[in-house]
Amino acid sequence: MIRITLIGSGNVAQHLIKAFTKSEAVEIVQVFSRKKEALLPLIDSDKIVSDYNALKESDLFIIAVSDNAISEVSSQIPFQNCLVAHTSGTASLDTLDSKNRRSVFYPLQTFSKNKAIDFSVIPMCLEAENPVDFDLLEKVARCISNAVFSISSEQRKALHVAAVFVNNFTNHLYQIGQEICSEHQVPFEVLKPLIQETAEKIKTLDPVDAQTGPAKRNDSNTIDAHLDYLTNENQKNIYKILTQSIQNNGKKL
């Protein structure tokens, strides 16, 4: 059985605890957290520690904290030459203290504390400094996911930027759509089947082939009518930028 210690108590840490506790191939030795109460519903209290000197040796230490805290946290681990991984989409291996063997255990997904996640379909992006450590990371990842990938630091940066476009920016557009609906007393529920179908289409089509709408058709009358209808300047500017981007798609600059 692979022994794991988790450091952190945020969304990623909590979802990893839930996933690992369902596997018979790994054992959570300890979880380090300054906020013990946040983890009490998830794991036995005697496994939660708040003193780095109370940490026990493990096969893998997973640091699931904010990017700006990774370096400091990794330096506090009171062991040398142990395998340490962070869960960041952007931080490099060098962010981790060099006294230990450095690696990355990055689940590419958006996490919310109160939203259940099926870890089996979450892409696990792994990186290690040597093949032996990668093999251990892969064994751990396959305990909770069926989608495991070897991803370099540069590839991970590209994935993270792409994820901002397809997740964070898309969600902001949902918010704008909801604001427009609310302003005109239209239930946002009416748009949800369209949102679902749009997401479903890219399972079988490339996004460029799934693109529809007035910008794709160069329907200037509809575009102008939409711009005239919008009174919020921020919404209008976003509409113009996205329309121009769609219309420029495939054109050589």
Residue pairs with C-beta under 8 A, 6 or more apart in sequence:
1 24
1 25
1 26
1 27
2 25
2 26
2 27
2 59
2 60
2 136
2 139
2 140
2 143
3 26
3 27
3 29
3 57
3 58
3 59
3 60
4 20
4 26
4 27
4 28
4 29
4 58
4 59
4 60
4 61
4 62
4 140
5 28
5 29
5 30
5 31
5 32
5 55
5 56
5 58
5 60
5 61
5 62
6 13
6 16
6 17
6 20
6 28
6 30
6 31
6 32
6 61
6 62
6 64
7 13
7 31
7 32
7 33
7 61
7 62
7 63
7 64
7 65
7 73
7 77
8 31
8 32
8 33
8 63
8 64
8 65
9 31
9 33
9 34
9 35
9 38
9 39
10 64
10 65
10 66
11 111
11 112
11 113
12 64
12 87
12 107
12 111
13 31
13 33
13 64
13 65
14 38
14 39
14 42
14 113
15 107
15 111
15 117
15 119
16 62
16 64
16 87
16 107
16 144
17 28
17 31
17 39
17 42
17 43
18 42
18 117
18 119
19 117
19 119
19 144
20 26
20 28
20 143
20 144
21 28
21 42
21 43
22 144
23 143
23 144
25 139
25 143
26 140
26 143
28 43
28 47
29 47
29 56
29 58
30 47
30 48
30 49
30 54
30 55
30 56
30 58
31 39
31 43
31 47
31 48
31 49
32 48
32 49
32 50
32 52
32 55
33 39
33 48
33 49
33 50
34 50
36 45
36 48
36 50
39 48
40 48
49 55
52 76
52 77
52 78
53 78
55 61
55 77
55 78
55 79
57 79
57 82
58 82
59 83
59 136
60 83
60 84
60 85
60 105
60 136
60 137
60 140
61 77
61 82
61 83
61 84
61 85
61 100
62 84
62 85
62 86
62 87
62 105
63 70
63 73
63 74
63 84
63 85
63 86
63 87
63 96
64 86
64 87
65 73
67 88
67 90
67 91
67 95
70 86
70 88
70 91
70 95
70 96
71 95
71 96
71 97
74 84
74 86
74 95
74 96
74 97
74 100
75 97
75 99
77 84
77 97
77 100
79 100
80 99
80 100
81 99
81 100
81 101
82 100
82 101
83 100
83 101
83 103
83 128
83 133
83 136
83 137
84 96
84 97
84 100
84 101
84 102
84 103
85 102
85 103
85 104
85 105
85 137
86 95
86 96
86 104
86 105
86 106
87 104
87 105
87 106
87 107
88 95
88 104
88 106
89 106
89 108
89 125
89 156
89 157
89 159
89 160
89 163
90 156
90 157
90 160
92 153
93 102
93 103
93 104
93 127
93 129
93 153
94 102
96 102
101 128
101 129
101 130
101 133
102 128
102 129
103 126
103 127
103 128
103 129
103 133
103 134
103 137
104 125
104 126
104 127
104 128
104 151
104 153
104 156
105 124
105 126
105 137
105 140
105 141
106 124
106 125
106 126
106 127
106 151
106 156
107 119
107 122
107 123
107 124
107 125
107 145
108 122
108 123
108 124
108 125
108 159
108 163
109 117
109 122
109 123
110 167
111 117
119 144
119 145
120 144
120 145
120 146
121 145
121 146
121 147
122 144
122 145
122 147
123 145
123 147
123 148
123 149
124 141
124 144
124 145
124 147
124 148
124 149
125 149
125 151
125 155
125 156
125 159
126 134
126 137
126 138
126 141
126 148
126 149
126 150
126 151
127 134
127 150
127 151
127 152
127 153
127 156
128 134
128 137
134 150
138 148
141 148
142 148
151 159
173 238
174 195
176 235
176 238
177 188
177 191
178 188
179 232
179 235
180 186
180 235
181 187
181 188
181 190
181 191
182 188
198 210
201 210
202 210
208 249
208 250
211 246
211 249
213 246
214 222
214 223
214 226
214 243
215 223
215 242
215 243
215 246
215 247
216 246
218 247
223 243
226 239
227 236
227 239
227 240
230 236
230 239
